Amino acid sequence: MDDDFHRILYNYLLETGLSEKGAAYLNLAILMIIALVLAYFLDLIIWKVLRSVSLKLARKSKTNFDNFLVANRVPRYIAHIIPLTILVKLVPFGFIGLDYAEKIALKFLNVLFVVLSLYVVKSVFTSINDYLKTKPRFRDKPMGSYIQVFMIFAWVVGIFTIFAIITEIQVWKFFTALGAGSAVILLIFKDSILGLVASIQVSINDMVRIGDWISFDKFGADGDVVEISLATVKVQNFDKTITTIPTYALISDSFKNWRGMQESGGRRIKRALIISQKSVRFLTDTDVEEFKKIQLIQPYLNTRYEQINTYNIENNIDKELAINGKNLTNIGVFRKYVNDYLQNHSAVNKGMTLMVRQLAPTPQGIPLEVYAFSADKRWENYEYVMADIFDHLLAALPYFQLQVYELPVPVASS
């Protein structure tokens, strides 16, 4: 505002009978109200113009980045900056005899300018983050962590600048003091620094992506990664609860990432039947003839039984005792049956490892383990396939005169 106008208004107020101090304060209040009203209408006009221009550009442009700029209110914050800059230029605007008020007003407006600039920077970075999430190349990357690092740096610079404005000390002196107080700063920002290092390692080594299914027993997490930030990783468990894990825990502790399974051709089935050892025995000729009725292993029994008989005859084996020479066992035939059953099961991936193996005997019995891969990796379907296989095997055991071990129920004493 013109300095002559300040004087005219001030002199007019003195003529009304006010004291010099009273005239100075009233002069200041009137001019500030006028300046604020002008700034408000200027802000409104600039915002309407910027909104109109930004919306037109957003519709015409091929990229959707400007859509995110509008959604995150970048034009709105810029519209605030222009009137604020004009207000800063207008000071002093009537501080006649009130030099301290001029300093306070300038400091307040400059601090407001710094804060508003930080909001502009934050909105731009948020728009960049939202835009990168729409790109397949960056969708599963922890871009939010890097945005947070930039914002921490911006806020540190902004806070130092505000301190410099208030205390009237040069900014570089604050950064000089930063070296002296580095131990305190490291303590305050310990989690952020660890999170930054962890985010970089996680990204470079491709340990975790957004959308990965991870299991982290230490934190009780078992579900999909929905967010990776500088300090935390959010996992939505399968019961829809959210578990928050410190980012640096991903490199300091052990966890399981199921991405390899999801990208492979199948999901592993690894489960055993515990066979009672008392039910295992050699097969007689009658048993073999009975088992030949099972179509799946009939060709195997015909061929294998003939080979065993030929061997025993050629080597003059005394078969009065079943232990002599070569023999078939019910558990061995059942193992062959399970293998053939899996080979013919439509839901089992035949291109991946498929075997039925006998593990070391235990006090409970003999574990007969199925090691195969379900072609369908979806959890519900995988569980159904596995249950379907073992439903059949449990029902098939009696046909081979085998029994599943069950812990005896203690009889209560009378």
Summary of the structure (lengths in Angstrom):
residues: 414
radius of gyration: 39.7
end to end distance: 106.1
largest distance: 140.3
contacts: 1153
relative contact order: 0.06
helix: 60%
strand: 13%
